[in-house]
Amino acid sequence: MTGGTEVPPPEAPPVCEPQASRGAESSAFPGSGSAYPTWLALGGMIVGYVWLFTFFCWRRHASFLVGDWDLGIIEQSFYTAARLGMPFYNTYEAISHFGFHNSVIFLFLLPIYRLFLSTTTLLFLQSLALGLGAVPVFLLARDLCGVRTGLAFAALYLGYFPLHGVNYHDFHEVSFMVAPFLLALWGLRTGRRGWLWTGALVGLLAREDMGLLLCGMGCLGLYWRHGELAATASEPPEERKAGRVCGEDGSRFLPPTVFDCIALMIVGGLWTYFSFGVVMPAFGGAEVLEKVHMGRLAALGHGPIAWLLSPVLRPAAFWGKLLTGPSISYLLGLVGQLALLPLLALPTLLVMTPVLCVNLFSSFGGMHLFTSHY
């Protein structure tokens, strides 16, 4: 009491609520109210991207400007499977395409191709798959930094020039792993295990080497977990259980579990072995595996163990390949449009390190171009 007037007690500081009590704005999909304008804006960006690149790719195809074999290989593979019952056979590779790449995702695209038997169907599906990658990018940035930041990062993703290279460069199965793996990263970072494994398992179906990305994702999850546990070491046990990362609405997200991270690496390794050791040889790809997939890294030695030891056993070949102009140009092309900002979070690049090393040390020059699908 001061002069007969009661002084109200100070307000308690806001407390982050547990993960289960997220509001509508932080839910995975729009609920009601103010969420709809946000999702309409995101949907408008995605529709605009898909329409623009579908139009460009269709015009490029109609104008006979497709300068590579890949679109013809994939188109004929789909046609023989849809009309002749052959397992994605094409005359250029002279075997099933599964002998070159374990692209299980093609089995799910085949019914759509049967309904609309045309090359333009494949080009539209590729643009749609890449455009949908903006959704998990938005979700991750929104949950960590807010809605406006989420929309800004979604726009950055859709305007990312190397993504346009993937979209514009014929048709490739890797286009269908982008959105699922981004969804898996969102699930890994925010503790949504269902979305993590949904995205990871769907992304694996794109190609045989997607298991390497899953191994990198597991390593990244362990790094995130270590950082979050170290940051919350001084907090009470109940707050540590609730999680550390606060969303815009005060939600908290649990760190990745050790089980999930190790499981990601195991599943990725098993998929890689199953693809290279079982599926591709079964479709006549044993020679392809030896001459193409293994042969492109022959300068570093023969086999994964020799590749890992190449900095010691073959330092001239290792450093000579890494420090060449094409390799440096390739790396700068990937991060240059983003003002080199990814270099400020080098541990986050763990997720792409295995595949990035394959591209950098390959003897095939096309894998050093950030304007292609590699």
N, C-alpha and C positions, 0 to 999 in steps of 0.2 A: 504494500500500500504506500503510495506517494501522493500526499495532498488529497487523500480520499479517493484516488483513482487507482484501480487495479491494473497492474502491468501484465499483459498476456505473456504466457511462457513462449520462448522461442520455438519456431517450427523445427521439427526434426528433419534432418537431411534426407533426400530421396534415397530409397533403397531399391536396388535392382531386384526385380521379381524373378522367381524361378522360370525355367524354360517353358513349363507347361502353361504359363499364364500370359503368353504373348497376345498382343492386341491384333485387330484385323489387319492393320497396316503392315505388320511384320509376319503375317501368315504366308504360306507358300503360294497361295493363289488368292485373288481378290475376294473380299467378303462383301462389304457394303460401305456406303458413305464415301469418304475421301479416297478409298483405294482405287475406285474405278477410273478417275481421271489419270492416275499414274499408269495403270495398265493399258488404258487407251493410248496414251502417249507412247508407251513401249511397243504396243501392237502396231501403231502407225509407222514407227521406225522400221520394224521388222517387215511389214508388208511392202513398204517402199523399197527396202533393200532387195527383197525377193523378186519384186516386179522388175526392178532395174537390171539386176544381173541375169534374170531369166531372159529378158529382152535382148541384152547384149550377147548372151551365149547362143540364143536362137538365131540372131542375125549373123553372128560369126559362122555358125554351122551352115546356114542357108547361103552364105556368100563364099563358101569353099575356102575359108580362111583357117580351118583347123589344120595345124601344121605338124601334128604328131600322130603316132599310130594308136595311142591309148584309147581314144574314143571309139575307133573302129573295132578294136579288140573287145572292149566291153560290150558294145552294141551287138556284135555278132555272138558273143557269149550268151547274152540275154536272149537273143532271138532263137538260137539253137536249143536253149533250155525251154523256152516258151512254146515253140512250134514243132520242134523235132524230138523233144524229150531227151536230148543229149545233156550231159552234166557240164553246162557252160563251156562247151567246146568252141574253139575258134581256129581258123586256118593259119593265122600268123604264128601263134605259139605252138600249133600242131598238137596240142593236148588240151585237157580241161584247164580253165583258168585257175582252178584250185591247185594245180600243180605248181603255179607261180606264186599265188597268194591265197591264204586261207581266209577268204572273204565270206564268212557265214552270213553276214548282213545281206548279201545278195539274195539269199533264200527268202527273206522277208520282203524284199523289194520286187521279187519276181511276180507275185499276184497283181501288183499295181501295173507293172509293165504289160502283163497279159491283157489288162483292160484297155490300156492305151498304148498300142504296139508302135512306138515311135522313139527315135533318138531324143526328141524334144521332151519326152516324159522323163528320161534320165537326167537331162540338164535342169529341168524344173525341180526334181527331187533333190538334186545336189544344192541348188540355191536355197531351197526351203530348209534343208538340214543345217546349212551353215548359218542362215539367218536366225534360226531358233537358238543358236548358241548365245544370243544376246540375253535370253531369259535367265540362265544361271549366272551370267556375269552381273546382271542387274540385281538378282537376289543376294549374291555375295556382298557386293558393294553396299546395297541397301541395309543389310543386317549389321554391317560393321560401321558404316559411316552415314547412313541416312538415305532417304528417298531421292533427293536431288543428286547426290553423288552417284547413286545407283543408275539413274537415267544418263548421267554424264558418262559413266564407264560403259554402259551399253552402247551409247553413240560412238565412243572411242573404238569399241570392238568392231562395230559395223563399218567404221571408216578405216580400219587397219589394213594397210596396203598388202602385206603378205597374205592376209585372208582372201583378198581379191584375187591374188595369184592362184590360190587353191581353187577358187570358184571358176575362174576364167580359163584355166589350163585343162581343157578336155573334161573327162569324167573319171573320178577315182574314188575308191572305197574309203580312203582316209577322211573324206569329207563327212562321213557319218559317225566318226568317233569324237568330233569336236564338242558338240553339245552334250552328249552323255558324260564325257570326262569332266567338262566344266561343271556339270550337275554333281558329279561325284566329289569334286573339290569343294563345292558349296556344302555338301553334306558332311565332308570331313572336317571342314573348318568350324561349322556351327553345331556339330553333334547330332546331326540328323542321319542316323545309321541307315534307315530305309532308303533315302535318296542316295546316300553314298554307294551302297551296293547295287542299287538299280542302275545308276549311271556307270559304275565300274564294269558290271557284267555286260551291259548293252554295248559299251565302248569296245570291249574286248572282241566283239563279233566282227569288227570292221576289218581287221587284218592280223596276220601272224605276229607282227612285232609290237602290237599294242600291249602285250604283257610287260614289255620293258617300261612303258609309261606307268603301268600299275606298280611296278617295283619302285620307281621313282616317287610315286604318290605315297607309298608306304613309308619311305624314308622321310619325306616331307612331313607326314603326320607325326612321326616320332620327334622330329625337330620342333614342331608346333607344341606337342605335348610337353616336352622338356621346358620350353620357354614359359608356357603358362603355369606349370607347376612351380617353377622357380619364382615367378612373379607373385604367386599366391602363398608362398611358404610361410609368411608372417601373419596370414589372415586366420581367423577362427575356422575350425573344421567345417561348421555348417555352411560358411560362405564358400569354402573351397569346393564343397560338394555341389553347390549351385552353379559354379563356373565363374570365369573371370571376364570374358569378353562381353561388354554391354552393347546392346543394340540401341537404336534411336529411342525406342519406347521403354527402355530400362530392362529389357530381357537379358538373360545371361545364357551363355552357351558352354556346354561341357567340352573339355579338350578331347582329342581323339584317344580312343582306348588303345593300349598296347596290343590287345588281341586283334583289333581291326587293322592296325598298321602291319603287324606281322602277317596276318591273313592276306592282305593285299599283295605283299611281296611273294608269298607262297603261291597264290592263285596266278599271279602274273608269270612266275617262273614255270608253273605247270602248263599254262596255256602256250608259252613259247616253246617248250619241249614238245607238247602234243602237236603243235602246228608244224614245226620243222621236222620232227622225228616220226610222225605218224601220218597226218593228213596229206601233206604235200607229197611225200614219197608214194603214198597210196594212189595218187592221181598222176603218177609219172613224173614227178618233179625232183627226183633224186639228183639228176644231172644239173638241173637248174639251181638246186641248193648249193651244189659244189662250185659251179662255175660263176654263178651270178651273185647269190647272197654271200657266200663265203669268199668268192674270188675278188669281190670289190674291196675287201679288207686284207688281201693277201700280203700287202707291204708290211703289215704289222705282225704277221705270223699266221699260223693255221689254228683256228679254234679260239674259243673265248678266253682260255687261260693265257695263251700267248698274247692275245690282244691286251689283256689287263697288265701283263708284265712288259709290254713293248716299251714303255718309257725307260726301263732299265736294260732290257735285252736288245732293243733296236732304237736307241735314242735318236739317231740321225733321221730315221724314217718317221718317228713319232713327231718330233719337234719340227722337222722339215715340212711335214704335212700340215701341222697345226698353225704354223706361222706364215703360211703362204698368202698371197694377195687374195685369191678367191675365198679362202676360209675367213679371213678378217673381214672382207666385204660382206660375206654371208652373215656373220655375227652382227656387224653394224647395221645391216639391212633389217634385221629382226628387231633391234632395240632403238634404232635411230629415230623412227617416227614417233617414238614415245619419249624423246629427249633423253635417252639413256637412263631413264628412271628405274627400269628393272634392275640395273646394276647396283642400285642401293639396297636391294633385297636379294642378294645372291643366293642365300639358302633356299628361297622360294623356287629358284630355278632347278632344284633337285629333281622335280617332277619330270623335267624334260631332258635331264643330263644324259641318260642312256641313249635315247634316240638321236639327240644332238651330236653325240660322239660318233655314232654310225654315219651320219651325214657328213661330218667334218672330215673323217678319215677314209671315206669311200673314194675309190678311183674313178667313179662315174661323175663327171663334171656337173650333170644336171642336179645332183643332190646338194650342190653348193649354191644354188640359186634360190633366193627367198621369193622370187616371182613365180615359182612352180609349186606343185603340190607337195614337194618334200619339205 
